[in-house]
Amino acid sequence: MSVNSDRQDTLDSLRGSVSALQNDVHTVLERLIAIPSLSKPGSDPAVLEQSVNAVRDIFAPLLAWNSIDIVRAPGGAPALLARKDPAPGFPTVLLYAHHDVQPTGDEGLWTSPPFVATERQGRLYGRGSADDGAGIVTHYAAIRALSDRAGGAPGLGVVVFIEGEEESGSPTFATLLQTYAYQLAADVIVVADSDNPAPDRPALTTSLRGVLGVTLTVRTLESARHSGLFGGPTPDAVGVLVRVLNSCWAEDGSVAIAGVQGVAARESGAIAEDTLRAEAGILPGIELWGQGDISRRLWREPALTVTGMDVPRVAEASNTLIPQASARLSLRIPPGVPAATAQSALESHLREHAPPGVLLELSNWEAGEGVDQSPEHVLLGELADCLSDAYGNPVDYQGVGGTIPFVAHLAERFPDVPIAITGVEDRQSAAHGIDESVDLSMLERAGLAEGLFLTRLEESRIQDASTNPR
C-alpha cells in the first residue's frame, strides 16, 4: 500500500469516528455555553470555578493522564492543566483553548438567550459557542478520535491547557508559563482561538498585531471659563485634544506616527474590499483609510482607534471653555514591532504635537506583543495538510489584525517550538458580539483535522519533532 493510500485510509477511518462523535460533541458544547464564565473584573469568581471544573470533567476520562490539575497564578483565574507524558520515540502536543467568555451586551438584542445553546440553520448560537467553547470541544473530539484509534493508550504525549482569563488579556499567563514550564513543555503547540475565511476554508494564522493602550489627558485652564468672554485666543482642552489626535493620521487616514510603520507580508490569504465593507458594516460612500492591499492594511500596518473620550456630554453642554479632556487610545502595532518601541514612538509623537505649555499626561498604559512566525516548520506543514484533507480546500495562511498576547508569551517561553494558531470561527460567528455562533459543519471539520494531526504524529512515531513526520 502506498504512503498516500495509508494517509487516505487514516482520513476515511477518522472521518467516520469524528462524525459519530458529533452528538456527544454538541452536548459538551451546550454544557459549556450554559455557564456564564466571565473573567472581567467584578465577575463572580465562583462561576469560573464551575466552568473549570466542568472542563476538567470533560477531559479527565479521555486519557491516562500523568497529572490533571486545576492551576492558577496568584490573583489569577483557574486553568486546567492536564499532561500525558509521551512514550519513548513520540513527540508531545500542547493543545490550548480558554473557558472564559465575553460579556453578552444587551441580552434583549439576542435572538435567543445567550447562555442557552440554540441551533438554527446549521449553526449553534450562544455566548462562547465559537470563542472559545468550539476550541475546547475540538480538542475533546481530537483526543477522543486519537484514543479510540490507539486502543485507549496512545504513545503521543498530550498536554491540554484551558485557561480562564483570555478575555481579560491573560494577565497572569506569563506567571503560569514560568511556574508550570515542565508540565507545559511540548514539541508543537496548537492554539484553537482564531478564525477561518469560511466554514469550508481552513486557515493557519501566522501573524498577529500587537496592541498598545493609553489614556491621553490634556489640560489648558485652571477651570472652565465663559466661551464668549474668553473664546478665540484662549485654548480649550477639547480643541487641543482634537488637534493632537488629528496629527496621528495622514491625509489618507493612515497612521502618521514615526516608528510604527508596517512590515512586509508573508501571508497568502487576501481580503476583498467588498468583503471588508460588508463585514465591518461600513456605510455607503465612506472611503477606506490608507492605501494598497487591504489584507496588508489589516494585518501588517498600524491602526489607531479612539475607543473613548471624557468630555462633557452634548446633553450637558454649556457655553464654556473646557479646562481638561481625555481620550483612550488603542494602537494596533505591526507584527515584529516591539510594544516598547511603539510606546516610545507614540509618546514622542503626542508630546511633539501638543501646543507649547499644554499639560499633557499619559497614563494607564497597557501592552500586548504581536507575533510573526514562518509557516515553514515541518509540523506546521503537516497540520496544514491535515486541515486541507479535512476541509477539502487548501489552507489560507493569514494574518489577524487583533492581538492574542499569550501567543507572544508562548513564543518567548518556548522559542524553538512551532505554534499553530487555528480556530473554529468564521466571518459569521460574531465572536464578542450579539448572536455569537459556530457553524456545526466547520466544528466537525475542525475536530477531524486536529484528530488527523494527532493520529499522524502518533502513527509516524517521530523520533525528533524537527524531522519530517511524513
C-alpha positions as CSV (number, residue, x, y, z in Angstrom):
1,M,0.0,0.0,0.0
2,S,1.4,3.4,-0.9
3,V,2.0,6.3,1.6
4,N,-0.8,8.2,0.0
5,S,-3.1,5.3,0.4
6,D,-2.2,4.9,4.0
7,R,-3.0,8.6,4.6
8,Q,-6.3,8.3,2.8
9,D,-7.2,5.2,4.8
10,T,-6.5,7.1,8.1
11,L,-8.5,10.0,6.9
12,D,-11.5,7.9,5.9
13,S,-11.4,6.0,9.2
14,L,-11.2,9.1,11.3
15,R,-13.9,10.8,9.3
16,G,-16.3,8.1,10.4
17,S,-15.1,8.2,14.0
18,V,-15.4,12.0,14.3
19,S,-18.8,12.1,12.6
20,A,-20.1,9.5,15.1
21,L,-18.8,11.7,18.0
22,Q,-20.7,14.8,16.9
23,N,-23.9,14.3,19.1
24,D,-21.6,14.0,22.1
25,V,-19.5,17.0,21.0
26,H,-22.6,19.1,20.7
27,T,-23.8,18.0,24.2
28,V,-20.4,19.0,25.7
29,L,-20.5,22.4,23.9
30,E,-24.1,23.1,25.1
31,R,-23.0,22.3,28.6
32,L,-20.2,24.9,28.4
33,I,-22.4,27.5,26.8
34,A,-24.8,27.3,29.8
35,I,-22.1,28.5,32.2
36,P,-21.7,32.4,32.1
37,S,-17.9,32.2,32.7
38,L,-17.0,35.8,32.6
39,S,-13.5,36.7,33.7
40,K,-13.8,40.5,33.6
41,P,-13.0,42.3,36.9
42,G,-16.1,42.3,39.1
43,S,-17.5,39.0,37.8
44,D,-18.4,36.2,40.1
45,P,-15.3,34.0,40.6
46,A,-17.5,31.1,41.6
47,V,-18.8,30.8,38.1
48,L,-15.2,30.5,36.7
49,E,-14.7,27.7,39.3
50,Q,-17.8,26.0,38.0
51,S,-16.5,26.4,34.4
52,V,-13.0,25.0,35.0
53,N,-14.5,22.0,36.9
54,A,-16.8,21.3,34.0
55,V,-13.8,21.4,31.7
56,R,-11.9,19.0,34.0
57,D,-14.8,16.6,34.0
58,I,-14.9,16.7,30.2
59,F,-11.2,15.8,29.7
60,A,-10.5,13.5,32.7
61,P,-11.9,10.3,31.2
62,L,-10.1,10.7,27.8
63,L,-6.5,9.5,28.6
64,A,-4.4,8.1,31.4
65,W,-3.1,11.5,32.4
66,N,0.1,11.6,34.4
67,S,-1.4,14.7,36.0
68,I,-4.6,16.6,35.7
69,D,-4.8,19.7,37.8
70,I,-6.6,23.0,38.2
71,V,-3.9,25.6,38.5
72,R,-3.7,29.4,38.9
73,A,-1.2,32.1,39.4
74,P,-1.6,34.4,42.5
75,G,-4.7,36.5,41.8
76,G,-5.4,34.7,38.5
77,A,-8.3,32.7,37.2
78,P,-8.4,28.9,37.3
79,A,-7.0,26.9,34.4
80,L,-7.0,23.2,33.6
81,L,-3.6,21.7,33.0
82,A,-3.5,18.0,32.1
83,R,-0.4,16.1,30.9
84,K,0.1,12.7,29.5
85,D,3.8,12.0,29.0
86,P,5.0,10.6,25.7
87,A,6.2,7.0,25.2
88,P,9.8,6.8,24.0
89,G,10.1,8.0,20.5
90,F,7.0,10.1,20.4
91,P,6.6,13.9,20.4
92,T,4.3,15.9,22.7
93,V,1.5,18.2,21.5
94,L,0.2,21.1,23.6
95,L,-3.5,21.9,23.0
96,Y,-4.6,25.4,24.1
97,A,-8.1,26.9,24.5
98,H,-9.8,29.1,27.1
99,H,-13.0,28.6,29.1
100,D,-13.9,32.2,29.9
101,V,-16.2,34.3,27.7
102,Q,-17.0,37.9,26.9
103,P,-20.0,39.8,28.5
104,T,-23.2,39.5,26.5
105,G,-24.0,43.1,26.0
106,D,-27.7,43.9,25.8
107,E,-29.3,40.4,26.2
108,G,-32.5,41.9,24.7
109,L,-30.8,42.1,21.4
110,W,-30.1,38.4,21.2
111,T,-32.4,36.3,19.1
112,S,-32.2,33.5,21.7
113,P,-30.9,33.6,25.3
114,P,-27.0,33.9,25.2
115,F,-26.5,31.2,27.8
116,V,-28.9,28.7,26.3
117,A,-27.4,26.8,23.3
118,T,-29.8,27.1,20.4
119,E,-29.5,25.5,17.0
120,R,-30.7,27.4,13.9
121,Q,-29.9,26.6,10.3
122,G,-26.8,24.6,10.9
123,R,-25.3,26.9,13.5
124,L,-25.2,26.7,17.3
125,Y,-25.9,30.0,19.0
126,G,-24.8,31.1,22.4
127,R,-22.1,33.1,24.2
128,G,-18.8,31.2,23.9
129,S,-20.1,28.8,21.3
130,A,-17.3,29.9,18.9
131,D,-14.9,31.8,21.3
132,D,-13.8,29.5,22.7
133,G,-16.1,26.6,23.5
134,A,-15.6,25.4,20.0
135,G,-11.8,25.3,20.6
136,I,-12.3,23.2,23.7
137,V,-14.6,20.7,22.1
138,T,-12.3,20.5,19.0
139,H,-9.5,19.3,21.4
140,Y,-12.0,17.0,23.0
141,A,-13.1,15.4,19.7
142,A,-9.4,15.1,18.5
143,I,-8.3,13.3,21.7
144,R,-11.3,11.0,21.6
145,A,-10.5,10.1,18.0
146,L,-6.8,9.5,18.8
147,S,-7.6,7.4,21.8
148,D,-10.2,5.3,20.1
149,R,-7.8,4.6,17.2
150,A,-4.9,3.8,19.5
151,G,-6.9,1.4,21.7
152,G,-7.0,3.9,24.6
153,A,-3.3,4.0,25.1
154,P,-1.6,6.3,22.5
155,G,2.1,6.8,22.7
156,L,1.8,10.5,21.7
157,G,2.4,13.0,24.5
158,V,-0.6,15.3,25.0
159,V,-0.9,18.4,27.1
160,V,-4.3,20.2,27.5
161,F,-4.1,23.7,28.8
162,I,-7.5,25.5,29.1
163,E,-7.0,28.9,30.7
164,G,-9.7,31.1,32.3
165,E,-8.7,34.8,31.7
166,E,-8.0,35.1,27.9
167,E,-10.9,37.5,27.5
168,S,-9.4,39.7,30.2
169,G,-6.0,39.8,28.5
170,S,-4.4,36.8,30.1
171,P,-2.8,38.9,32.8
172,T,-1.2,36.0,34.8
173,F,-0.4,33.8,31.8
174,A,3.4,34.6,31.9
175,T,3.5,33.6,35.5
176,L,1.7,30.3,34.8
177,L,4.2,29.6,32.0
178,Q,7.1,30.1,34.3
179,T,5.6,28.1,37.2
180,Y,4.5,25.2,35.1
181,A,7.1,25.2,32.3
182,Y,7.9,21.5,32.8
183,Q,4.3,20.4,32.6
184,L,3.7,22.6,29.5
185,A,6.7,21.5,27.6
186,A,5.9,20.2,24.1
187,D,7.2,19.8,20.5
188,V,4.3,21.7,18.9
189,I,1.6,23.9,20.2
190,V,-1.9,24.1,18.7
191,V,-3.9,27.2,19.7
192,A,-7.6,26.9,18.9
193,D,-8.6,30.6,19.2
194,S,-8.6,32.1,15.7
195,D,-10.9,32.1,12.6
196,N,-11.3,30.8,9.1
197,P,-12.4,32.6,5.9
198,A,-15.4,30.3,5.6
199,P,-16.8,27.1,7.1
200,D,-15.1,25.0,4.4
201,R,-11.9,27.1,4.0
202,P,-9.3,26.5,6.7
203,A,-6.7,28.9,7.8
204,L,-3.5,29.0,9.8
205,T,-2.8,32.3,11.4
206,T,0.9,33.2,11.2
207,S,0.9,36.8,12.4
208,L,-0.9,38.9,14.9
209,R,-0.6,42.6,15.5
210,G,0.4,43.8,18.9
211,V,-1.6,46.3,20.9
212,L,-0.9,49.4,23.0
213,G,-3.4,51.2,25.1
214,V,-3.0,54.6,26.8
215,T,-5.2,57.4,28.3
216,L,-4.2,60.8,26.9
217,T,-5.2,63.8,29.1
218,V,-4.7,67.4,28.2
219,R,-5.2,70.5,30.5
220,T,-5.1,74.1,29.4
221,L,-7.0,76.2,32.0
222,E,-7.3,76.4,35.8
223,S,-11.1,76.0,35.5
224,A,-13.9,76.4,33.0
225,R,-14.4,79.9,31.5
226,H,-17.2,81.7,29.6
227,S,-16.7,80.9,25.9
228,G,-18.0,84.3,24.8
229,L,-15.8,86.3,27.1
230,F,-12.6,84.4,26.6
231,G,-13.1,82.3,23.4
232,G,-10.7,83.0,20.5
233,P,-7.2,83.5,21.9
234,T,-7.8,81.0,24.8
235,P,-7.1,77.4,24.0
236,D,-9.7,75.0,25.4
237,A,-8.8,71.4,26.3
238,V,-11.2,69.7,23.9
239,G,-9.9,71.8,21.0
240,V,-6.3,70.9,21.9
241,L,-7.2,67.3,22.3
242,V,-8.7,67.2,18.8
243,R,-5.7,68.9,17.3
244,V,-3.2,66.5,19.0
245,L,-5.3,63.5,17.9
246,N,-5.6,64.8,14.3
247,S,-1.9,64.8,14.0
248,C,-1.8,61.0,14.4
249,W,-3.3,60.4,10.9
250,A,-2.1,61.3,7.4
251,E,-4.4,62.9,4.9
252,D,-5.4,59.4,3.5
253,G,-6.2,58.1,7.0
254,S,-3.1,56.0,7.5
255,V,-1.3,56.2,10.8
256,A,1.3,59.0,10.8
257,I,3.3,58.0,13.9
258,A,7.0,57.6,13.0
259,G,8.5,54.3,14.3
260,V,5.4,52.1,13.9
261,Q,5.4,51.7,10.1
262,G,4.1,48.4,8.6
263,V,6.2,45.4,7.8
264,A,6.5,43.1,4.8
265,A,3.7,40.5,4.4
266,R,4.2,36.7,4.1
267,E,0.6,35.6,4.2
268,S,-1.1,34.1,1.2
269,G,-4.7,34.9,2.2
270,A,-6.4,38.1,0.9
271,I,-9.4,40.1,1.7
272,A,-11.5,41.9,-0.9
273,E,-12.8,45.4,-0.4
274,D,-16.5,44.4,-0.7
275,T,-15.9,41.7,1.9
276,L,-14.4,44.2,4.3
277,R,-17.2,46.7,3.7
278,A,-19.9,44.1,4.3
279,E,-18.3,42.5,7.4
280,A,-17.3,45.9,9.0
281,G,-20.6,47.5,8.3
282,I,-19.1,50.5,6.5
283,L,-21.7,52.9,5.4
284,P,-22.1,53.5,1.6
285,G,-19.8,56.2,0.2
286,I,-17.3,56.1,3.1
287,E,-13.7,55.9,1.7
288,L,-11.4,53.4,3.3
289,W,-8.3,54.7,5.2
290,G,-4.8,54.0,3.9
291,Q,-3.6,52.8,0.5
292,G,-2.7,49.5,-1.1
293,D,-3.6,45.9,-0.3
294,I,-6.4,45.6,2.3
295,S,-5.1,42.5,3.9
296,R,-1.8,44.3,4.5
297,R,-3.6,47.2,6.0
298,L,-5.5,44.9,8.3
299,W,-2.7,42.6,9.3
300,R,0.6,44.3,8.7
301,E,0.2,48.0,9.3
302,P,-0.6,50.0,12.4
303,A,-4.1,51.2,13.3
304,L,-5.1,53.9,15.8
305,T,-8.5,54.0,17.4
306,V,-10.0,56.4,19.9
307,T,-12.1,54.0,22.0
308,G,-13.4,56.5,24.5
309,M,-13.4,60.2,25.5
310,D,-14.0,62.1,28.7
311,V,-15.6,65.4,27.5
312,P,-18.9,66.9,28.5
313,R,-21.9,65.1,27.1
314,V,-23.9,67.1,24.5
315,A,-27.0,67.0,26.7
316,E,-25.0,68.7,29.5
317,A,-23.0,71.1,27.3
318,S,-22.8,74.8,28.2
319,N,-21.1,77.7,26.6
320,T,-17.8,77.2,28.4
321,L,-14.2,76.6,27.6
322,I,-13.4,73.1,28.9
323,P,-10.2,73.0,31.1
324,Q,-9.4,69.3,30.8
325,A,-10.3,66.5,28.4
326,S,-9.1,62.9,27.9
327,A,-9.2,60.2,25.3
328,R,-8.5,56.4,25.4
329,L,-6.3,55.3,22.6
330,S,-5.8,51.8,21.2
331,L,-2.8,51.4,18.8
332,R,-2.5,48.2,16.9
333,I,1.1,47.5,16.3
334,P,2.5,45.8,13.2
335,P,3.8,42.2,14.0
336,G,7.5,42.3,14.7
337,V,7.5,45.9,16.2
338,P,8.1,45.6,19.9
339,A,5.5,47.2,22.2
340,A,8.2,49.2,23.9
341,T,9.3,50.7,20.6
342,A,5.7,51.6,19.8
343,Q,5.2,53.1,23.2
344,S,8.2,55.4,22.8
345,A,7.1,56.4,19.3
346,L,3.6,57.2,20.4
347,E,4.6,59.2,23.4
348,S,7.1,61.2,21.4
349,H,4.6,61.9,18.7
350,L,1.9,63.1,21.2
351,R,4.3,65.3,23.1
352,E,5.8,66.8,20.0
353,H,2.4,67.7,18.6
354,A,1.0,69.2,21.8
355,P,0.9,73.1,21.7
356,P,3.6,74.7,23.9
357,G,2.7,74.9,27.6
358,V,-0.2,72.4,27.4
359,L,-0.2,69.9,30.4
360,L,-0.2,66.5,28.7
361,E,-0.4,63.3,30.7
362,L,-0.2,59.7,29.5
363,S,-1.5,57.1,31.9
364,N,-2.9,53.6,32.3
365,W,-0.5,52.0,29.7
366,E,-1.4,48.5,28.5
367,A,0.6,46.5,26.1
368,G,0.5,43.2,24.3
369,E,3.2,41.9,21.9
370,G,2.5,40.8,18.3
371,V,3.6,37.6,16.7
372,D,5.2,37.0,13.3
373,Q,6.3,33.4,12.5
374,S,7.2,31.5,9.5
375,P,4.7,28.8,8.4
376,E,7.6,26.6,7.0
377,H,8.2,24.4,10.0
378,V,7.5,20.7,9.1
379,L,5.0,20.2,11.8
380,L,3.0,23.2,10.7
381,G,3.2,21.8,7.2
382,E,1.8,18.5,8.5
383,L,-1.1,20.3,10.2
384,A,-1.8,22.3,7.1
385,D,-2.1,19.1,5.1
386,C,-4.5,17.7,7.8
387,L,-6.6,20.9,7.6
388,S,-6.7,20.6,3.8
389,D,-7.7,17.0,3.9
390,A,-10.4,17.6,6.5
391,Y,-11.9,20.7,4.9
392,G,-11.5,19.7,1.3
393,N,-9.7,23.0,0.4
394,P,-6.2,24.4,0.6
395,V,-5.1,26.3,3.7
396,D,-5.0,30.1,3.7
397,Y,-2.0,31.5,5.6
398,Q,-3.5,34.6,7.1
399,G,-2.7,37.4,9.5
400,V,-5.1,38.7,12.1
401,G,-5.3,42.4,12.9
402,G,-6.2,41.7,16.5
403,T,-3.9,40.7,19.4
404,I,-3.6,37.5,21.4
405,P,-1.0,38.4,24.0
406,F,-0.5,34.9,25.4
407,V,0.8,33.7,22.0
408,A,3.8,36.0,22.3
409,H,4.3,34.7,25.8
410,L,4.3,31.1,24.5
411,A,6.8,32.1,21.7
412,E,9.1,33.8,24.2
413,R,9.0,30.9,26.7
414,F,9.3,28.1,24.0
415,P,11.3,29.9,21.2
416,D,12.0,26.7,19.2
417,V,8.5,25.3,19.3
418,P,6.2,25.9,16.3
419,I,2.8,27.5,17.3
420,A,-0.1,26.6,15.1
421,I,-2.9,29.2,15.5
422,T,-6.2,27.6,14.3
423,G,-9.8,28.2,15.2
424,V,-13.4,27.3,14.7
425,E,-14.8,30.7,13.9
426,D,-15.8,32.1,10.6
427,R,-16.8,35.6,9.4
428,Q,-20.4,34.9,10.6
429,S,-19.5,33.8,14.1
430,A,-19.9,37.3,15.7
431,A,-17.5,36.4,18.5
432,H,-17.7,39.0,21.3
433,G,-20.9,40.3,19.7
434,I,-24.7,39.7,19.6
435,D,-25.8,36.2,18.5
436,E,-22.4,34.6,18.6
437,S,-22.5,31.2,16.8
438,V,-20.4,28.4,15.4
439,D,-21.1,26.6,12.1
440,L,-21.6,22.9,13.1
441,S,-20.2,21.6,9.8
442,M,-17.0,23.5,10.5
443,L,-16.9,22.2,14.1
444,E,-16.8,18.7,12.7
445,R,-14.2,19.5,10.1
446,A,-12.0,21.1,12.8
447,G,-12.2,18.0,15.0
448,L,-11.4,15.8,12.1
449,A,-8.4,18.0,11.1
450,E,-6.9,18.0,14.6
451,G,-7.7,14.3,15.2
452,L,-5.9,13.6,11.9
453,F,-2.9,15.6,13.0
454,L,-2.6,13.8,16.3
455,T,-3.1,10.4,14.7
456,R,-0.5,11.0,12.0
457,L,2.0,12.1,14.7
458,E,1.1,9.0,16.7
459,E,1.4,6.6,13.9
460,S,4.6,8.0,12.4
461,R,6.5,7.6,15.8
462,I,8.6,10.7,15.3
463,Q,12.0,10.4,17.0
464,D,12.7,14.1,16.6
465,A,9.9,16.6,16.2
466,S,12.2,18.7,13.9
467,T,12.2,16.0,11.3
468,N,9.6,15.3,8.6
469,P,6.9,13.1,10.1
470,R,5.7,12.0,6.6
